[in-house]
Amino acid sequence: MSQTARPLSPHLGIYRWRVNMWQSVLHRLTGLFLCLGALWLAWGLFAAASGADAWNAFADFCASGIGNGLLILWTWALLFHLCNGIQHLFRDGGMGFDAAQREHSQTPSYFATGWIILATSFVLTALVWACLLLRVKGGAA
């Protein structure tokens, strides 16, 4: 029996990172970030119930550069997690995995939809924040 230079089992060095692998990692990370955002929301609720001083401290943090950045990231995490979860529902139903599509396609459909999910989450985040900024500046009712 001859030995080969191939690895005995797959490892990260032989995988080519594709969008669906990034989606999987991002889905888990955004889930964790959403949990932290829930704690932040709880802080806001406690601050609102505790009085003006506590609320002002919370509002000042949210209005800071770090607070704004975290709010934008939290919004993106929420929208990415939502879009990716909806995509998972369709995938779990077998959409895009039928034999006819597998046999006639070089690139699986879930690669294309992965990029669509990422783009959609960024576009939706931009729309949410554009609407919020218009509302704050008095441009929309």
HURA-V31353 format. One record per backbone hydrogen bond with DSSP energy under -0.5 kcal/mol. NH is the residue of the N-H (numbers start at 1). CO is the residue of the C=O. E is the energy in kcal/mol with one decimal. If there is no record, write none. Layout:
nh=NH co=CO e=E
nh=NH co=CO e=E
This chain:
nh=14 co=11 e=-1.9
nh=15 co=11 e=-0.5
nh=15 co=12 e=-0.7
nh=17 co=15 e=-0.6
nh=21 co=18 e=-0.8
nh=22 co=18 e=-1.9
nh=23 co=19 e=-2.7
nh=24 co=20 e=-1.7
nh=25 co=21 e=-2.0
nh=26 co=22 e=-3.3
nh=27 co=23 e=-2.7
nh=28 co=24 e=-1.6
nh=29 co=25 e=-2.5
nh=30 co=26 e=-3.2
nh=31 co=27 e=-1.6
nh=32 co=28 e=-1.9
nh=33 co=29 e=-2.5
nh=34 co=30 e=-2.4
nh=35 co=31 e=-1.4
nh=36 co=32 e=-1.9
nh=37 co=33 e=-2.3
nh=38 co=34 e=-1.8
nh=39 co=35 e=-1.5
nh=40 co=36 e=-1.9
nh=41 co=37 e=-2.5
nh=42 co=38 e=-2.2
nh=43 co=39 e=-2.3
nh=44 co=40 e=-2.1
nh=45 co=41 e=-2.3
nh=46 co=42 e=-2.8
nh=47 co=43 e=-2.6
nh=48 co=44 e=-2.4
nh=49 co=45 e=-1.8
nh=50 co=46 e=-1.2
nh=51 co=47 e=-1.0
nh=55 co=47 e=-0.5
nh=55 co=51 e=-2.3
nh=56 co=52 e=-2.8
nh=57 co=53 e=-2.0
nh=58 co=54 e=-2.1
nh=59 co=55 e=-3.2
nh=60 co=56 e=-2.5
nh=61 co=57 e=-1.9
nh=62 co=58 e=-2.4
nh=63 co=59 e=-2.0
nh=64 co=60 e=-0.8
nh=64 co=61 e=-0.9
nh=67 co=61 e=-0.6
nh=68 co=64 e=-2.9
nh=69 co=65 e=-2.4
nh=70 co=66 e=-2.6
nh=71 co=67 e=-2.4
nh=72 co=68 e=-2.4
nh=73 co=69 e=-2.5
nh=74 co=70 e=-2.7
nh=75 co=71 e=-2.3
nh=76 co=72 e=-2.5
nh=77 co=73 e=-2.8
nh=78 co=74 e=-2.4
nh=79 co=75 e=-2.4
nh=80 co=76 e=-3.1
nh=81 co=77 e=-2.5
nh=82 co=78 e=-2.1
nh=83 co=79 e=-2.7
nh=84 co=80 e=-3.0
nh=85 co=81 e=-2.0
nh=86 co=82 e=-2.3
nh=87 co=83 e=-2.2
nh=88 co=84 e=-2.2
nh=89 co=85 e=-1.8
nh=90 co=86 e=-1.7
nh=91 co=87 e=-2.6
nh=92 co=88 e=-3.0
nh=93 co=89 e=-1.1
nh=94 co=91 e=-2.0
nh=95 co=90 e=-2.0
nh=97 co=94 e=-2.0
nh=102 co=98 e=-2.2
nh=103 co=99 e=-2.4
nh=104 co=100 e=-1.1
nh=105 co=101 e=-0.6
nh=105 co=102 e=-0.6
nh=108 co=106 e=-0.5
nh=111 co=108 e=-1.6
nh=112 co=108 e=-0.8
nh=113 co=109 e=-2.4
nh=114 co=110 e=-1.1
nh=115 co=111 e=-1.5
nh=116 co=112 e=-1.9
nh=117 co=113 e=-2.5
nh=118 co=114 e=-2.1
nh=119 co=115 e=-2.6
nh=120 co=116 e=-2.9
nh=121 co=117 e=-2.3
nh=122 co=118 e=-1.8
nh=123 co=119 e=-2.7
nh=124 co=120 e=-2.9
nh=125 co=121 e=-1.9
nh=126 co=122 e=-2.3
nh=127 co=123 e=-2.5
nh=128 co=124 e=-2.6
nh=129 co=125 e=-2.4
nh=130 co=126 e=-2.3
nh=131 co=127 e=-2.5
nh=132 co=128 e=-2.3
nh=133 co=129 e=-2.5
nh=134 co=130 e=-2.4
nh=135 co=131 e=-2.3
nh=136 co=132 e=-2.5
nh=137 co=133 e=-2.2
nh=138 co=135 e=-0.7
nh=139 co=134 e=-2.7
nh=140 co=134 e=-0.9
